[in-house]
Amino acid sequence: MFKHIGKQFSIFPRRIFICALAALATINAAHAVTSLEQIDRLGEVYGAVLDYRPASIPGPRPQGQVEVAAEADLVPSINNRIGAKIEPVQTSPVIGRVRMDWSPISGVRLGGYLIPPVTVMNTKALLYGLQAEYGWGENKIRSSARIHMTHGNIEGPFSAADTSDQFFLDASGIDLRSGWFVEKWVMYAGIGLGNNRTQFRMGADGAVIDGSHVYRYAMAGVGWKNGPWTLVAEQQHTLNYLSNVIFTVTYGF
């Protein structure tokens, strides 16, 4: 009898030990999945905020017109939670871009932009983008169809305040915008579809995380044009996770 009881007690702790190991493995696996999901979301958000969608009024430009512009993209608060870890990361609150566009023929507009490689709040970017646009309409209603792309990398404390991560971005998109022009003012709105391929190289442990995201976005803006000068404020909204504002000053000649 005592042998039988002893055998039961020896089997019982062994089962508990095996169950505990299985539970621990499950918890660790769940944490790993959560961490990867959070890092993938960071890639999705940062890819969208760095995506090149120029804040500009729709419609055709005269043949031969050249436009130079400076843009300030306000970076919203981004959830940098990685699994169970929350880091109060402070990246640059503003992304600055310089842009140039040219209309070889009336209605067609080609352009590009550059983010200068200047370090701001421990964040340094080297990104460039290109766009091609066709505009039509006259008088009060004008529209534009546009394709655009972005390529480059940015280095900064994305996942934790005390590390330096590298983020690589290759993005493209297409959108349609229409505006209502009244004297010097224009109000416009549009919708688009984008795709970005991202890669995080984590500074803390050297991990490399690749991502690919397809997303929809919308924008609404107001512009004021006086002679060669145009001022634009545009609100952009990407799916349900990002809402950012861009201000642009443009000079045309």
Secondary structure, 3 states (H helix, E strand, C coil): CHHHHHHHHHHHHHHHHHHHHHHHHHHHHHHHHHHHHHHHHHHHHHHHHHCCCCCCCCCCCCCCCEEEEEEEEECCCCCCCECCECCCCCCCCEEEEEEEEECCCCCEEEEEEEECCCEECCEEEEEEEEEEEEEEEECCEEEEEEEEEEEEEEEECCCCCCCCEEEEEEEEEEEEEEEEEECCEEEEEEEEEEEEEEEEECCCCCCEEEEEEEEEEEEEEEEEEECCEEEEEEEEEECCCEEEEEEEEEEEC
